[in-house]
Amino acid sequence: MSAAPAVPAVPLPAPPARPARPALRALPRTAPRGRLGVLWLVVTGVAMAGGPWALAAWLALGSAVAVLAVTRSWPGRTRPAPAGALVAALGAPLAAAAGTPAFAAVVCAALALAVLPRRARIGAALRAALRRRAAEPRERAAVVGIELVAAGLGAGALVLTERMSVTAAAALLALVCCYDASRYLVGTGAPAAWEGEVAGIAAVGSAALALAVLQPSPLSGGYPWLLGALVAFGGLAGRPMSNLLAAPDPDAPSPAVPGALRRLDTLLVVAPAWLLVAAVARF
């Protein structure tokens, strides 16, 4: 028998090469860190427990740091005059610890120092804002000088509220911290800026519900809900104000706001409004 013809060997296809694994590397930390905010809350709570003078000294220090940080972030020739702002930042909280007349006198003096030297520039800046036109840097600096006075006004209003009722001041501080913490934790890295604001409002609503259930004296009836509404509105309005204070360029996409100012931006609006409510309700 003849041998069968040999079948040529067909080479098998080589297995596909595995893609090389990328080298391991540490990813940048993008998680929010609120250590300074927690520290500020703890120190403020301890100062509030120490009485009006302790709270006034702590808030005066924080307001002065915020004013100096904002004024230094502006260019030299367009830098807002810090005289009235420093008088309000340092004097308003300490005067509030002494009483309402001293607080009113310091606030009037601070506004006079901020307004009188720059009447024309302030008027031009306000007219430009009403017409939706860009104001000159010096005109905006004049308006910023007035808004910086509000930092001391908000701090002093919190001290006066504590003189009337420790419970009302503690509830205000607690709801403000709930709003700021929720907005920061949810809003950091969120695709849309409104997500942090919604989270803050939801946190304030939950805290106001707890106050409405507990009914701590003198916050009875609808006062917890009124405080929650004021904090929600103040949080929405305070952040744009702090962005304006810290950004010489109104078209800046992400202004670098000093941390000391971020601690006070919600109180700029809420504390004076809540002080009026406490005065009318006679807490």
Protein Blocks (a to p, Z undefined) as FASTA:
>chain_A
ZZddddddddddddddddddddddddddfbdcfklmmmmmmmmmmmmmnojklmmmmmmm
mmmmmmmmmmmmpcfklpccfklmmmmmmmmmmmmmnomklmmmmmmmmmmmmmmmmmmm
mmmmmmmmmnopacdfklmmmmmmmmmmmmmmmmmmmmmmmmmomklmmmmmmmmmmmmm
mmmmmmnopabfklmmmmmmmmmmmmmmmmmmnopafbghjlmmmmmmmmmmmmmmmmmm
mmmmmmmblkbfbacddfklmmmmmmmmmmmmmmmmmmmnoZZ
